[in-house]
Amino acid sequence: MGDAPLRKIIHVDMDAFFASVEQRDDPSLFGRPVAVGHAASRGVVAAASYEARRFGVRSAMPSSTALRKCPELIFTPPRFEVYRAVSAQIHAIFADYTTLIEPLSLDEAYLDVTANIRGLSTATATADEIRARILEETGLTASAGISYNKFLAKLASDQRKPNGQFVVSPGRGEAFVEDLPVKRFHGVGPVTAEKMNRLGIETGADLKRQSLAFLQHHFGKSGAWYYGIARGEDERPVNPDRERKSSGSETTFASDLVEPAAIEAGVEEMSDDVWAWCEKTGVLGRTVKVKVKWADFRQSTRSRSFAEPVASKARLREIARLLIRSLYPPAKGIRLVGVTISNLEKGSVGAAPVELALS
């Protein structure tokens, strides 16, 4: 039996997706700095156009900070139903080239095109054609990375943004990784990157010099992953059946809250958002978590798990209220609350709720 064929993986990433949709649908925004979000003092940038990014505006940045960096910034409210519809168009294009599609979000996905069902000459040609079709059918640009594993393909898609693509060919992965900062690596978040920097690890080459034992000592179970990616190794397959692990919603208040009634009203609203997702998908959860961000930006969470899924909006609201009450009296003002469900399973939405104690 011969070796398995080398995989051909494409990572497609739409360029400033939410902001680009807004610029497409409102020509007066074209070429101007745009932020999707709300300009209110407690607002947060959900996405920024490339024109805004040149001023240092980034997603998750407070709107007030973004406006200081770019006084000409134009805010547009998010239209998630439109973004989901465009995402569906894009995924329909992907499906013409492979059945192995692993969505990461509305605007990016891995494609395994090893089987080459369209008979194109190379994976690079396949990525070219996909990007051309996305532009023709949606009016939006996409960038792509092409390589023999997911880790390298994702890194490569950032190399020629926006509206470009980059190939990391077999035999070149290890050298490609060596020159990159570790903060760009998938699986290395800001906190881990800072820890690596303190240990003298700033680039892929620095990471490669570390022994497996050293990395496991400092990073636990993730040590083996870091050891592998420093050598351009990633055996994960493209998984079209990757299950969602949770669903949540959160809101930032216009001013810090201390009154229980106002706080609980926010928690109930977020519970209703989560329940709307449950109704749409037919998925229920057995674990409910409430998150609080205090006025000093510290965070607290409370969660409870149950033997049976939470099967009604009223029950979800009740659990979320009881969880938030466990944080009373608030030691300081609350600026954000969130509600998340996890331990998901298909269920009968709207079934009679099973009355379960929180403790």
Secondary structure, DSSP 8 states (H G I E B T S, - for coil): --------EEEEEESSHHHHHHHHH-GGGTTS-EEEE--STT-BEEEE-HHHHTTT--TT-BHHHHHHH-TT-EEE---HHHHHHHHHHHHHHHTTT-S-EEEEETTEEEEE-TT-TT--S-HHHHHHHHHHHHHHHHS--EEEEEESSHHHHHHHHTTT-SS-EEE--TT-HHHHHHTSBGGGSTT--HHHHHHHHHTT--BHHHHHTS-HHHHHHHHTTHHHHHHHHTTT-------TT----EEEEEEEEEEEE--HHHHHHHHHHHHHHHHHHHHHHTEEEEEEEEEEEETTS-EEEEEEE-SS---SHHHHHHHHHHHHHTT-S-SS-EEEEEEEEEEEEE--TT---------
